[in-house]
Amino acid sequence: MSDPNQVQVHPLAALTEATFDCEVHRNRRLVLAGDIHILTQMVGERDVRIKELEAELAGYRAQADAPDLAGEAK
């Protein structure tokens, strides 16, 4: 007879626990993949904004570097 203080786990229960663990890890991977996708989009949007700001800055620099025609005519 087996020891009454020892708990025996049914093989299907162990399989269910392993399946649950796999599902938990799968869900974590999906969350991480979603986070990576969101971060990639954010970086892309940031890069576009940087290009816009660089173009705007170039316009300001061109205005500052252009000679003041009204001032030179005097």
Predicted model as a PDB file, atoms N, CA, C, CB and O in Angstrom, pLDDT in the B-factor column:
MODEL        1                                                                  
ATOM      1  N   MET A   1       0.832  -1.177   0.000  1.00 50.00           N  
ATOM      2  CA  MET A   1       0.000   0.000   0.000  1.00 50.00           C  
ATOM      3  C   MET A   1       0.884   1.249   0.000  1.00 50.00           C  
ATOM      4  CB  MET A   1      -0.951  -0.007   1.212  1.00 50.00           C  
ATOM      5  O   MET A   1       1.973   1.244   0.574  1.00 50.00           O  
ATOM      6  N   SER A   2       0.414   2.307  -0.640  1.00 63.00           N  
ATOM      7  CA  SER A   2       1.210   3.520  -0.726  1.00 63.00           C  
ATOM      8  C   SER A   2       1.057   4.354   0.537  1.00 63.00           C  
ATOM      9  CB  SER A   2       0.811   4.335  -1.953  1.00 63.00           C  
ATOM     10  O   SER A   2       0.112   4.186   1.309  1.00 63.00           O  
ATOM     11  N   ASP A   3       1.997   5.242   0.722  1.00 69.00           N  
ATOM     12  CA  ASP A   3       2.013   6.113   1.893  1.00 69.00           C  
ATOM     13  C   ASP A   3       0.852   7.101   1.798  1.00 69.00           C  
ATOM     14  CB  ASP A   3       3.372   6.865   2.011  1.00 69.00           C  
ATOM     15  O   ASP A   3       0.746   7.808   0.795  1.00 69.00           O  
ATOM     16  N   PRO A   4      -0.030   7.178   2.813  1.00 68.00           N  
ATOM     17  CA  PRO A   4      -1.184   8.096   2.755  1.00 68.00           C  
ATOM     18  C   PRO A   4      -0.769   9.571   2.816  1.00 68.00           C  
ATOM     19  CB  PRO A   4      -2.146   7.793   3.903  1.00 68.00           C  
ATOM     20  O   PRO A   4      -1.553  10.444   2.446  1.00 68.00           O  
ATOM     21  N   ASN A   5       0.450   9.857   3.276  1.00 74.00           N  
ATOM     22  CA  ASN A   5       0.911  11.245   3.355  1.00 74.00           C  
ATOM     23  C   ASN A   5       1.501  11.739   2.029  1.00 74.00           C  
ATOM     24  CB  ASN A   5       1.949  11.383   4.462  1.00 74.00           C  
ATOM     25  O   ASN A   5       1.764  12.930   1.858  1.00 74.00           O  
ATOM     26  N   GLN A   6       1.700  10.819   1.111  1.00 78.00           N  
ATOM     27  CA  GLN A   6       2.274  11.196  -0.173  1.00 78.00           C  
ATOM     28  C   GLN A   6       1.153  11.434  -1.182  1.00 78.00           C  
ATOM     29  CB  GLN A   6       3.251  10.105  -0.682  1.00 78.00           C  
ATOM     30  O   GLN A   6       0.273  10.593  -1.360  1.00 78.00           O  
ATOM     31  N   VAL A   7       1.201  12.580  -1.831  1.00 74.00           N  
ATOM     32  CA  VAL A   7       0.189  12.932  -2.813  1.00 74.00           C  
ATOM     33  C   VAL A   7       0.657  12.437  -4.163  1.00 74.00           C  
ATOM     34  CB  VAL A   7      -0.080  14.464  -2.838  1.00 74.00           C  
ATOM     35  O   VAL A   7       1.796  12.671  -4.568  1.00 74.00           O  
ATOM     36  N   GLN A   8      -0.225  11.758  -4.846  1.00 76.00           N  
ATOM     37  CA  GLN A   8       0.105  11.295  -6.183  1.00 76.00           C  
ATOM     38  C   GLN A   8      -0.615  12.179  -7.195  1.00 76.00           C  
ATOM     39  CB  GLN A   8      -0.279   9.798  -6.370  1.00 76.00           C  
ATOM     40  O   GLN A   8      -1.801  12.479  -7.059  1.00 76.00           O  
ATOM     41  N   VAL A   9       0.126  12.579  -8.199  1.00 70.00           N  
ATOM     42  CA  VAL A   9      -0.437  13.434  -9.229  1.00 70.00           C  
ATOM     43  C   VAL A   9      -0.783  12.564 -10.425  1.00 70.00           C  
ATOM     44  CB  VAL A   9       0.549  14.576  -9.626  1.00 70.00           C  
ATOM     45  O   VAL A   9       0.032  11.775 -10.904  1.00 70.00           O  
ATOM     46  N   HIS A  10      -1.986  12.724 -10.884  1.00 73.00           N  
ATOM     47  CA  HIS A  10      -2.431  11.977 -12.053  1.00 73.00           C  
ATOM     48  C   HIS A  10      -1.638  12.470 -13.264  1.00 73.00           C  
ATOM     49  CB  HIS A  10      -3.977  12.141 -12.280  1.00 73.00           C  
ATOM     50  O   HIS A  10      -1.393  13.672 -13.372  1.00 73.00           O  
ATOM     51  N   PRO A  11      -1.230  11.588 -14.176  1.00 74.00           N  
ATOM     52  CA  PRO A  11      -0.450  12.003 -15.349  1.00 74.00           C  
ATOM     53  C   PRO A  11      -1.132  13.090 -16.179  1.00 74.00           C  
ATOM     54  CB  PRO A  11      -0.180  10.807 -16.225  1.00 74.00           C  
ATOM     55  O   PRO A  11      -0.455  13.966 -16.718  1.00 74.00           O  
ATOM     56  N   LEU A  12      -2.446  13.047 -16.290  1.00 74.00           N  
ATOM     57  CA  LEU A  12      -3.152  14.085 -17.050  1.00 74.00           C  
ATOM     58  C   LEU A  12      -3.096  15.439 -16.347  1.00 74.00           C  
ATOM     59  CB  LEU A  12      -4.608  13.678 -17.272  1.00 74.00           C  
ATOM     60  O   LEU A  12      -3.077  16.483 -16.998  1.00 74.00           O  
ATOM     61  N   ALA A  13      -3.069  15.415 -15.002  1.00 75.00           N  
ATOM     62  CA  ALA A  13      -2.958  16.665 -14.260  1.00 75.00           C  
ATOM     63  C   ALA A  13      -1.596  17.301 -14.507  1.00 75.00           C  
ATOM     64  CB  ALA A  13      -3.176  16.426 -12.756  1.00 75.00           C  
ATOM     65  O   ALA A  13      -1.489  18.519 -14.654  1.00 75.00           O  
ATOM     66  N   ALA A  14      -0.560  16.474 -14.550  1.00 73.00           N  
ATOM     67  CA  ALA A  14       0.779  16.996 -14.829  1.00 73.00           C  
ATOM     68  C   ALA A  14       0.839  17.559 -16.246  1.00 73.00           C  
ATOM     69  CB  ALA A  14       1.847  15.892 -14.642  1.00 73.00           C  
ATOM     70  O   ALA A  14       1.453  18.599 -16.485  1.00 73.00           O  
ATOM     71  N   LEU A  15       0.202  16.869 -17.173  1.00 75.00           N  
ATOM     72  CA  LEU A  15       0.177  17.344 -18.556  1.00 75.00           C  
ATOM     73  C   LEU A  15      -0.581  18.675 -18.640  1.00 75.00           C  
ATOM     74  CB  LEU A  15      -0.479  16.284 -19.486  1.00 75.00           C  
ATOM     75  O   LEU A  15      -0.173  19.587 -19.360  1.00 75.00           O  
ATOM     76  N   THR A  16      -1.669  18.769 -17.907  1.00 84.00           N  
ATOM     77  CA  THR A  16      -2.455  20.003 -17.906  1.00 84.00           C  
ATOM     78  C   THR A  16      -1.631  21.155 -17.340  1.00 84.00           C  
ATOM     79  CB  THR A  16      -3.753  19.822 -17.091  1.00 84.00           C  
ATOM     80  O   THR A  16      -1.681  22.271 -17.856  1.00 84.00           O  
ATOM     81  N   GLU A  17      -0.879  20.884 -16.286  1.00 82.00           N  
ATOM     82  CA  GLU A  17      -0.038  21.924 -15.695  1.00 82.00           C  
ATOM     83  C   GLU A  17       1.043  22.357 -16.685  1.00 82.00           C  
ATOM     84  CB  GLU A  17       0.605  21.424 -14.381  1.00 82.00           C  
ATOM     85  O   GLU A  17       1.330  23.548 -16.807  1.00 82.00           O  
ATOM     86  N   ALA A  18       1.635  21.409 -17.384  1.00 84.00           N  
ATOM     87  CA  ALA A  18       2.651  21.738 -18.384  1.00 84.00           C  
ATOM     88  C   ALA A  18       2.033  22.543 -19.529  1.00 84.00           C  
ATOM     89  CB  ALA A  18       3.314  20.452 -18.928  1.00 84.00           C  
ATOM     90  O   ALA A  18       2.643  23.486 -20.032  1.00 84.00           O  
ATOM     91  N   THR A  19       0.837  22.169 -19.929  1.00 88.00           N  
ATOM     92  CA  THR A  19       0.143  22.901 -20.991  1.00 88.00           C  
ATOM     93  C   THR A  19      -0.159  24.324 -20.534  1.00 88.00           C  
ATOM     94  CB  THR A  19      -1.164  22.175 -21.396  1.00 88.00           C  
ATOM     95  O   THR A  19      -0.010  25.274 -21.302  1.00 88.00           O  
ATOM     96  N   PHE A  20      -0.579  24.464 -19.292  1.00 88.00           N  
ATOM     97  CA  PHE A  20      -0.853  25.787 -18.739  1.00 88.00           C  
ATOM     98  C   PHE A  20       0.419  26.641 -18.742  1.00 88.00           C  
ATOM     99  CB  PHE A  20      -1.419  25.667 -17.306  1.00 88.00           C  
ATOM    100  O   PHE A  20       0.393  27.808 -19.133  1.00 88.00           O  
ATOM    101  N   ASP A  21       1.535  26.040 -18.298  1.00 90.00           N  
ATOM    102  CA  ASP A  21       2.808  26.775 -18.286  1.00 90.00           C  
ATOM    103  C   ASP A  21       3.196  27.212 -19.691  1.00 90.00           C  
ATOM    104  CB  ASP A  21       3.925  25.910 -17.678  1.00 90.00           C  
ATOM    105  O   ASP A  21       3.664  28.333 -19.890  1.00 90.00           O  
ATOM    106  N   CYS A  22       3.002  26.327 -20.665  1.00 92.00           N  
ATOM    107  CA  CYS A  22       3.305  26.678 -22.051  1.00 92.00           C  
ATOM    108  C   CYS A  22       2.424  27.831 -22.523  1.00 92.00           C  
ATOM    109  CB  CYS A  22       3.119  25.459 -22.967  1.00 92.00           C  
ATOM    110  O   CYS A  22       2.891  28.729 -23.222  1.00 92.00           O  
ATOM    111  N   GLU A  23       1.174  27.802 -22.146  1.00 91.00           N  
ATOM    112  CA  GLU A  23       0.244  28.870 -22.547  1.00 91.00           C  
ATOM    113  C   GLU A  23       0.629  30.197 -21.898  1.00 91.00           C  
ATOM    114  CB  GLU A  23      -1.205  28.497 -22.167  1.00 91.00           C  
ATOM    115  O   GLU A  23       0.547  31.248 -22.534  1.00 91.00           O  
ATOM    116  N   VAL A  24       1.045  30.151 -20.645  1.00 92.00           N  
ATOM    117  CA  VAL A  24       1.484  31.370 -19.954  1.00 92.00           C  
ATOM    118  C   VAL A  24       2.697  31.955 -20.673  1.00 92.00           C  
ATOM    119  CB  VAL A  24       1.824  31.074 -18.461  1.00 92.00           C  
ATOM    120  O   VAL A  24       2.754  33.159 -20.926  1.00 92.00           O  
ATOM    121  N   HIS A  25       3.656  31.108 -20.998  1.00 94.00           N  
ATOM    122  CA  HIS A  25       4.853  31.585 -21.698  1.00 94.00           C  
ATOM    123  C   HIS A  25       4.507  32.092 -23.094  1.00 94.00           C  
ATOM    124  CB  HIS A  25       5.902  30.466 -21.790  1.00 94.00           C  
ATOM    125  O   HIS A  25       5.076  33.078 -23.564  1.00 94.00           O  
ATOM    126  N   ARG A  26       3.579  31.417 -23.746  1.00 93.00           N  
ATOM    127  CA  ARG A  26       3.137  31.859 -25.081  1.00 93.00           C  
ATOM    128  C   ARG A  26       2.507  33.246 -24.987  1.00 93.00           C  
ATOM    129  CB  ARG A  26       2.123  30.844 -25.695  1.00 93.00           C  
ATOM    130  O   ARG A  26       2.791  34.120 -25.807  1.00 93.00           O  
ATOM    131  N   ASN A  27       1.659  33.443 -23.995  1.00 94.00           N  
ATOM    132  CA  ASN A  27       1.012  34.749 -23.811  1.00 94.00           C  
ATOM    133  C   ASN A  27       2.040  35.836 -23.514  1.00 94.00           C  
ATOM    134  CB  ASN A  27      -0.021  34.681 -22.675  1.00 94.00           C  
ATOM    135  O   ASN A  27       1.916  36.963 -23.995  1.00 94.00           O  
ATOM    136  N   ARG A  28       3.045  35.498 -22.728  1.00 95.00           N  
ATOM    137  CA  ARG A  28       4.104  36.481 -22.449  1.00 95.00           C  
ATOM    138  C   ARG A  28       4.842  36.849 -23.727  1.00 95.00           C  
ATOM    139  CB  ARG A  28       5.098  35.931 -21.404  1.00 95.00           C  
ATOM    140  O   ARG A  28       5.155  38.017 -23.957  1.00 95.00           O  
ATOM    141  N   ARG A  29       5.118  35.843 -24.560  1.00 95.00           N  
ATOM    142  CA  ARG A  29       5.802  36.117 -25.831  1.00 95.00           C  
ATOM    143  C   ARG A  29       4.935  36.991 -26.725  1.00 95.00           C  
ATOM    144  CB  ARG A  29       6.155  34.802 -26.557  1.00 95.00           C  
ATOM    145  O   ARG A  29       5.448  37.889 -27.394  1.00 95.00           O  
ATOM    146  N   LEU A  30       3.634  36.743 -26.745  1.00 95.00           N  
ATOM    147  CA  LEU A  30       2.735  37.562 -27.551  1.00 95.00           C  
ATOM    148  C   LEU A  30       2.697  39.006 -27.049  1.00 95.00           C  
ATOM    149  CB  LEU A  30       1.327  36.965 -27.542  1.00 95.00           C  
ATOM    150  O   LEU A  30       2.676  39.946 -27.843  1.00 95.00           O  
ATOM    151  N   VAL A  31       2.689  39.171 -25.733  1.00 96.00           N  
ATOM    152  CA  VAL A  31       2.698  40.520 -25.163  1.00 96.00           C  
ATOM    153  C   VAL A  31       3.999  41.220 -25.544  1.00 96.00           C  
ATOM    154  CB  VAL A  31       2.533  40.473 -23.616  1.00 96.00           C  
ATOM    155  O   VAL A  31       3.989  42.383 -25.947  1.00 96.00           O  
ATOM    156  N   LEU A  32       5.111  40.512 -25.414  1.00 96.00           N  
ATOM    157  CA  LEU A  32       6.398  41.105 -25.788  1.00 96.00           C  
ATOM    158  C   LEU A  32       6.435  41.449 -27.269  1.00 96.00           C  
ATOM    159  CB  LEU A  32       7.546  40.153 -25.444  1.00 96.00           C  
ATOM    160  O   LEU A  32       6.961  42.495 -27.652  1.00 96.00           O  
ATOM    161  N   ALA A  33       5.884  40.580 -28.100  1.00 96.00           N  
ATOM    162  CA  ALA A  33       5.845  40.863 -29.538  1.00 96.00           C  
ATOM    163  C   ALA A  33       4.996  42.096 -29.814  1.00 96.00           C  
ATOM    164  CB  ALA A  33       5.293  39.652 -30.317  1.00 96.00           C  
ATOM    165  O   ALA A  33       5.350  42.921 -30.657  1.00 96.00           O  
ATOM    166  N   GLY A  34       3.884  42.221 -29.110  1.00 96.00           N  
ATOM    167  CA  GLY A  34       3.036  43.404 -29.261  1.00 96.00           C  
ATOM    168  C   GLY A  34       3.763  44.658 -28.812  1.00 96.00           C  
ATOM    169  O   GLY A  34       3.669  45.699 -29.462  1.00 96.00           O  
ATOM    170  N   ASP A  35       4.495  44.565 -27.694  1.00 96.00           N  
ATOM    171  CA  ASP A  35       5.266  45.706 -27.209  1.00 96.00           C  
ATOM    172  C   ASP A  35       6.343  46.097 -28.215  1.00 96.00           C  
ATOM    173  CB  ASP A  35       5.901  45.386 -25.847  1.00 96.00           C  
ATOM    174  O   ASP A  35       6.565  47.281 -28.468  1.00 96.00           O  
ATOM    175  N   ILE A  36       7.005  45.103 -28.785  1.00 96.00           N  
ATOM    176  CA  ILE A  36       8.047  45.371 -29.781  1.00 96.00           C  
ATOM    177  C   ILE A  36       7.441  46.064 -30.991  1.00 96.00           C  
ATOM    178  CB  ILE A  36       8.753  44.061 -30.208  1.00 96.00           C  
ATOM    179  O   ILE A  36       8.027  47.000 -31.534  1.00 96.00           O  
ATOM    180  N   HIS A  37       6.270  45.607 -31.413  1.00 96.00           N  
ATOM    181  CA  HIS A  37       5.599  46.219 -32.566  1.00 96.00           C  
ATOM    182  C   HIS A  37       5.261  47.685 -32.266  1.00 96.00           C  
ATOM    183  CB  HIS A  37       4.308  45.430 -32.929  1.00 96.00           C  
ATOM    184  O   HIS A  37       5.492  48.562 -33.099  1.00 96.00           O  
ATOM    185  N   ILE A  38       4.720  47.941 -31.089  1.00 97.00           N  
ATOM    186  CA  ILE A  38       4.360  49.306 -30.701  1.00 97.00           C  
ATOM    187  C   ILE A  38       5.604  50.181 -30.639  1.00 97.00           C  
ATOM    188  CB  ILE A  38       3.631  49.313 -29.342  1.00 97.00           C  
ATOM    189  O   ILE A  38       5.597  51.308 -31.133  1.00 97.00           O  
ATOM    190  N   LEU A  39       6.674  49.667 -30.032  1.00 97.00           N  
ATOM    191  CA  LEU A  39       7.906  50.449 -29.933  1.00 97.00           C  
ATOM    192  C   LEU A  39       8.495  50.732 -31.306  1.00 97.00           C  
ATOM    193  CB  LEU A  39       8.930  49.722 -29.069  1.00 97.00           C  
ATOM    194  O   LEU A  39       9.019  51.819 -31.548  1.00 97.00           O  
ATOM    195  N   THR A  40       8.410  49.755 -32.206  1.00 97.00           N  
ATOM    196  CA  THR A  40       8.913  49.957 -33.567  1.00 97.00           C  
ATOM    197  C   THR A  40       8.130  51.060 -34.267  1.00 97.00           C  
ATOM    198  CB  THR A  40       8.829  48.648 -34.376  1.00 97.00           C  
ATOM    199  O   THR A  40       8.712  51.890 -34.966  1.00 97.00           O  
ATOM    200  N   GLN A  41       6.817  51.070 -34.082  1.00 97.00           N  
ATOM    201  CA  GLN A  41       5.993  52.134 -34.657  1.00 97.00           C  
ATOM    202  C   GLN A  41       6.363  53.492 -34.062  1.00 97.00           C  
ATOM    203  CB  GLN A  41       4.499  51.844 -34.424  1.00 97.00           C  
ATOM    204  O   GLN A  41       6.453  54.488 -34.779  1.00 97.00           O  
ATOM    205  N   MET A  42       6.576  53.523 -32.763  1.00 97.00           N  
ATOM    206  CA  MET A  42       6.921  54.777 -32.098  1.00 97.00           C  
ATOM    207  C   MET A  42       8.263  55.310 -32.605  1.00 97.00           C  
ATOM    208  CB  MET A  42       6.969  54.578 -30.574  1.00 97.00           C  
ATOM    209  O   MET A  42       8.416  56.513 -32.818  1.00 97.00           O  
ATOM    210  N   VAL A  43       9.226  54.417 -32.794  1.00 97.00           N  
ATOM    211  CA  VAL A  43      10.534  54.832 -33.311  1.00 97.00           C  
ATOM    212  C   VAL A  43      10.388  55.365 -34.727  1.00 97.00           C  
ATOM    213  CB  VAL A  43      11.538  53.657 -33.279  1.00 97.00           C  
ATOM    214  O   VAL A  43      11.020  56.358 -35.085  1.00 97.00           O  
ATOM    215  N   GLY A  44       9.562  54.714 -35.535  1.00 97.00           N  
ATOM    216  CA  GLY A  44       9.324  55.189 -36.897  1.00 97.00           C  
ATOM    217  C   GLY A  44       8.693  56.571 -36.904  1.00 97.00           C  
ATOM    218  O   GLY A  44       9.093  57.437 -37.682  1.00 97.00           O  
ATOM    219  N   GLU A  45       7.705  56.781 -36.039  1.00 97.00           N  
ATOM    220  CA  GLU A  45       7.054  58.093 -35.939  1.00 97.00           C  
ATOM    221  C   GLU A  45       8.038  59.151 -35.446  1.00 97.00           C  
ATOM    222  CB  GLU A  45       5.836  58.023 -34.994  1.00 97.00           C  
ATOM    223  O   GLU A  45       8.021  60.292 -35.906  1.00 97.00           O  
ATOM    224  N   ARG A  46       8.889  58.761 -34.512  1.00 98.00           N  
ATOM    225  CA  ARG A  46       9.894  59.697 -34.003  1.00 98.00           C  
ATOM    226  C   ARG A  46      10.866  60.086 -35.114  1.00 98.00           C  
ATOM    227  CB  ARG A  46      10.661  59.081 -32.812  1.00 98.00           C  
ATOM    228  O   ARG A  46      11.219  61.258 -35.248  1.00 98.00           O  
ATOM    229  N   ASP A  47      11.300  59.108 -35.911  1.00 97.00           N  
ATOM    230  CA  ASP A  47      12.230  59.386 -37.004  1.00 97.00           C  
ATOM    231  C   ASP A  47      11.621  60.334 -38.031  1.00 97.00           C  
ATOM    232  CB  ASP A  47      12.649  58.086 -37.683  1.00 97.00           C  
ATOM    233  O   ASP A  47      12.301  61.222 -38.546  1.00 97.00           O  
ATOM    234  N   VAL A  48      10.339  60.143 -38.325  1.00 97.00           N  
ATOM    235  CA  VAL A  48       9.646  61.044 -39.253  1.00 97.00           C  
ATOM    236  C   VAL A  48       9.609  62.452 -38.670  1.00 97.00           C  
ATOM    237  CB  VAL A  48       8.206  60.539 -39.547  1.00 97.00           C  
ATOM    238  O   VAL A  48       9.858  63.427 -39.379  1.00 97.00           O  
ATOM    239  N   ARG A  49       9.298  62.560 -37.383  1.00 98.00           N  
ATOM    240  CA  ARG A  49       9.238  63.873 -36.734  1.00 98.00           C  
ATOM    241  C   ARG A  49      10.613  64.544 -36.724  1.00 98.00           C  
ATOM    242  CB  ARG A  49       8.707  63.736 -35.294  1.00 98.00           C  
ATOM    243  O   ARG A  49      10.709  65.757 -36.909  1.00 98.00           O  
ATOM    244  N   ILE A  50      11.664  63.772 -36.511  1.00 97.00           N  
ATOM    245  CA  ILE A  50      13.026  64.325 -36.526  1.00 97.00           C  
ATOM    246  C   ILE A  50      13.331  64.898 -37.906  1.00 97.00           C  
ATOM    247  CB  ILE A  50      14.075  63.236 -36.146  1.00 97.00           C  
ATOM    248  O   ILE A  50      13.896  65.987 -38.013  1.00 97.00           O  
ATOM    249  N   LYS A  51      12.966  64.182 -38.953  1.00 97.00           N  
ATOM    250  CA  LYS A  51      13.194  64.669 -40.321  1.00 97.00           C  
ATOM    251  C   LYS A  51      12.428  65.978 -40.559  1.00 97.00           C  
ATOM    252  CB  LYS A  51      12.761  63.597 -41.362  1.00 97.00           C  
ATOM    253  O   LYS A  51      12.953  66.908 -41.170  1.00 97.00           O  
ATOM    254  N   GLU A  52      11.188  66.040 -40.073  1.00 97.00           N  
ATOM    255  CA  GLU A  52      10.389  67.265 -40.227  1.00 97.00           C  
ATOM    256  C   GLU A  52      11.058  68.433 -39.505  1.00 97.00           C  
ATOM    257  CB  GLU A  52       8.955  67.052 -39.685  1.00 97.00           C  
ATOM    258  O   GLU A  52      11.137  69.539 -40.041  1.00 97.00           O  
ATOM    259  N   LEU A  53      11.534  68.183 -38.292  1.00 97.00           N  
ATOM    260  CA  LEU A  53      12.174  69.246 -37.520  1.00 97.00           C  
ATOM    261  C   LEU A  53      13.494  69.679 -38.153  1.00 97.00           C  
ATOM    262  CB  LEU A  53      12.412  68.786 -36.083  1.00 97.00           C  
ATOM    263  O   LEU A  53      13.830  70.864 -38.140  1.00 97.00           O  
ATOM    264  N   GLU A  54      14.245  68.720 -38.709  1.00 97.00           N  
ATOM    265  CA  GLU A  54      15.493  69.067 -39.388  1.00 97.00           C  
ATOM    266  C   GLU A  54      15.216  69.946 -40.608  1.00 97.00           C  
ATOM    267  CB  GLU A  54      16.251  67.793 -39.809  1.00 97.00           C  
ATOM    268  O   GLU A  54      15.949  70.901 -40.868  1.00 97.00           O  
ATOM    269  N   ALA A  55      14.158  69.622 -41.355  1.00 96.00           N  
ATOM    270  CA  ALA A  55      13.793  70.431 -42.521  1.00 96.00           C  
ATOM    271  C   ALA A  55      13.369  71.833 -42.080  1.00 96.00           C  
ATOM    272  CB  ALA A  55      12.654  69.751 -43.323  1.00 96.00           C  
ATOM    273  O   ALA A  55      13.732  72.822 -42.715  1.00 96.00           O  
ATOM    274  N   GLU A  56      12.610  71.913 -41.003  1.00 96.00           N  
ATOM    275  CA  GLU A  56      12.176  73.217 -40.483  1.00 96.00           C  
ATOM    276  C   GLU A  56      13.386  74.035 -40.019  1.00 96.00           C  
ATOM    277  CB  GLU A  56      11.171  73.030 -39.311  1.00 96.00           C  
ATOM    278  O   GLU A  56      13.468  75.236 -40.277  1.00 96.00           O  
ATOM    279  N   LEU A  57      14.313  73.378 -39.340  1.00 95.00           N  
ATOM    280  CA  LEU A  57      15.523  74.057 -38.878  1.00 95.00           C  
ATOM    281  C   LEU A  57      16.367  74.547 -40.053  1.00 95.00           C  
ATOM    282  CB  LEU A  57      16.350  73.121 -37.991  1.00 95.00           C  
ATOM    283  O   LEU A  57      16.929  75.641 -40.010  1.00 95.00           O  
ATOM    284  N   ALA A  58      16.449  73.734 -41.094  1.00 94.00           N  
ATOM    285  CA  ALA A  58      17.196  74.142 -42.287  1.00 94.00           C  
ATOM    286  C   ALA A  58      16.573  75.404 -42.902  1.00 94.00           C  
ATOM    287  CB  ALA A  58      17.224  72.989 -43.330  1.00 94.00           C  
ATOM    288  O   ALA A  58      17.296  76.282 -43.374  1.00 94.00           O  
ATOM    289  N   GLY A  59      15.264  75.497 -42.899  1.00 92.00           N  
ATOM    290  CA  GLY A  59      14.578  76.684 -43.397  1.00 92.00           C  
ATOM    291  C   GLY A  59      14.916  77.916 -42.582  1.00 92.00           C  
ATOM    292  O   GLY A  59      15.137  78.992 -43.138  1.00 92.00           O  
ATOM    293  N   TYR A  60      14.957  77.763 -41.242  1.00 92.00           N  
ATOM    294  CA  TYR A  60      15.311  78.886 -40.382  1.00 92.00           C  
ATOM    295  C   TYR A  60      16.761  79.312 -40.607  1.00 92.00           C  
ATOM    296  CB  TYR A  60      15.088  78.521 -38.909  1.00 92.00           C  
ATOM    297  O   TYR A  60      17.078  80.501 -40.627  1.00 92.00           O  
ATOM    298  N   ARG A  61      17.634  78.318 -40.776  1.00 90.00           N  
ATOM    299  CA  ARG A  61      19.045  78.638 -41.011  1.00 90.00           C  
ATOM    300  C   ARG A  61      19.218  79.371 -42.332  1.00 90.00           C  
ATOM    301  CB  ARG A  61      19.900  77.361 -41.000  1.00 90.00           C  
ATOM    302  O   ARG A  61      20.016  80.303 -42.433  1.00 90.00           O  
ATOM    303  N   ALA A  62      18.469  78.947 -43.346  1.00 89.00           N  
ATOM    304  CA  ALA A  62      18.559  79.601 -44.652  1.00 89.00           C  
ATOM    305  C   ALA A  62      18.108  81.059 -44.534  1.00 89.00           C  
ATOM    306  CB  ALA A  62      17.699  78.848 -45.706  1.00 89.00           C  
ATOM    307  O   ALA A  62      18.701  81.946 -45.148  1.00 89.00           O  
ATOM    308  N   GLN A  63      17.069  81.300 -43.752  1.00 88.00           N  
ATOM    309  CA  GLN A  63      16.595  82.676 -43.558  1.00 88.00           C  
ATOM    310  C   GLN A  63      17.631  83.507 -42.798  1.00 88.00           C  
ATOM    311  CB  GLN A  63      15.251  82.681 -42.798  1.00 88.00           C  
ATOM    312  O   GLN A  63      17.838  84.681 -43.107  1.00 88.00           O  
ATOM    313  N   ALA A  64      18.272  82.903 -41.819  1.00 86.00           N  
ATOM    314  CA  ALA A  64      19.258  83.632 -41.019  1.00 86.00           C  
ATOM    315  C   ALA A  64      20.521  83.908 -41.832  1.00 86.00           C  
ATOM    316  CB  ALA A  64      19.609  82.840 -39.747  1.00 86.00           C  
ATOM    317  O   ALA A  64      21.157  84.945 -41.645  1.00 86.00           O  
ATOM    318  N   ASP A  65      20.891  82.999 -42.729  1.00 83.00           N  
ATOM    319  CA  ASP A  65      22.095  83.158 -43.531  1.00 83.00           C  
ATOM    320  C   ASP A  65      21.886  84.077 -44.736  1.00 83.00           C  
ATOM    321  CB  ASP A  65      22.573  81.809 -44.000  1.00 83.00           C  
ATOM    322  O   ASP A  65      22.856  84.603 -45.282  1.00 83.00           O  
ATOM    323  N   ALA A  66      20.645  84.275 -45.152  1.00 78.00           N  
ATOM    324  CA  ALA A  66      20.367  85.121 -46.320  1.00 78.00           C  
ATOM    325  C   ALA A  66      20.671  86.568 -45.976  1.00 78.00           C  
ATOM    326  CB  ALA A  66      18.891  84.971 -46.784  1.00 78.00           C  
ATOM    327  O   ALA A  66      20.329  87.035 -44.889  1.00 78.00           O  
ATOM    328  N   PRO A  67      21.310  87.280 -46.892  1.00 71.00           N  
ATOM    329  CA  PRO A  67      21.630  88.692 -46.598  1.00 71.00           C  
ATOM    330  C   PRO A  67      20.348  89.519 -46.499  1.00 71.00           C  
ATOM    331  CB  PRO A  67      22.566  89.286 -47.694  1.00 71.00           C  
ATOM    332  O   PRO A  67      19.378  89.282 -47.219  1.00 71.00           O  
ATOM    333  N   ASP A  68      20.368  90.464 -45.615  1.00 63.00           N  
ATOM    334  CA  ASP A  68      19.227  91.372 -45.441  1.00 63.00           C  
ATOM    335  C   ASP A  68      19.290  92.406 -46.561  1.00 63.00           C  
ATOM    336  CB  ASP A  68      19.242  92.066 -44.017  1.00 63.00           C  
ATOM    337  O   ASP A  68      20.039  93.380 -46.482  1.00 63.00           O  
ATOM    338  N   LEU A  69      18.504  92.183 -47.588  1.00 57.00           N  
ATOM    339  CA  LEU A  69      18.547  93.051 -48.774  1.00 57.00           C  
ATOM    340  C   LEU A  69      18.148  94.484 -48.433  1.00 57.00           C  
ATOM    341  CB  LEU A  69      17.624  92.502 -49.869  1.00 57.00           C  
ATOM    342  O   LEU A  69      18.702  95.429 -48.995  1.00 57.00           O  
ATOM    343  N   ALA A  70      17.229  94.648 -47.555  1.00 55.00           N  
ATOM    344  CA  ALA A  70      16.793  95.992 -47.188  1.00 55.00           C  
ATOM    345  C   ALA A  70      17.915  96.716 -46.458  1.00 55.00           C  
ATOM    346  CB  ALA A  70      15.521  95.939 -46.312  1.00 55.00           C  
ATOM    347  O   ALA A  70      18.116  97.912 -46.666  1.00 55.00           O  
ATOM    348  N   GLY A  71      18.646  96.009 -45.609  1.00 56.00           N  
ATOM    349  CA  GLY A  71      19.737  96.608 -44.859  1.00 56.00           C  
ATOM    350  C   GLY A  71      20.930  96.938 -45.751  1.00 56.00           C  
ATOM    351  O   GLY A  71      21.615  97.934 -45.520  1.00 56.00           O  
ATOM    352  N   GLU A  72      21.186  96.120 -46.760  1.00 54.00           N  
ATOM    353  CA  GLU A  72      22.337  96.358 -47.654  1.00 54.00           C  
ATOM    354  C   GLU A  72      22.074  97.516 -48.615  1.00 54.00           C  
ATOM    355  CB  GLU A  72      22.663  95.087 -48.455  1.00 54.00           C  
ATOM    356  O   GLU A  72      23.018  98.155 -49.077  1.00 54.00           O  
ATOM    357  N   ALA A  73      20.813  97.792 -48.919  1.00 49.00           N  
ATOM    358  CA  ALA A  73      20.476  98.843 -49.884  1.00 49.00           C  
ATOM    359  C   ALA A  73      20.713 100.226 -49.296  1.00 49.00           C  
ATOM    360  CB  ALA A  73      19.020  98.710 -50.333  1.00 49.00           C  
ATOM    361  O   ALA A  73      20.853 101.193 -50.044  1.00 49.00           O  
ATOM    362  N   LYS A  74      20.759 100.339 -47.978  1.00 46.00           N  
ATOM    363  CA  LYS A  74      20.893 101.665 -47.364  1.00 46.00           C  
ATOM    364  C   LYS A  74      22.292 102.203 -47.450  1.00 46.00           C  
ATOM    365  CB  LYS A  74      20.472 101.621 -45.930  1.00 46.00           C  
ATOM    366  O   LYS A  74      22.559 103.308 -46.977  1.00 46.00           O  
TER     367      LYS A  74                                                      
ENDMDL                                                                          
END                                                                             
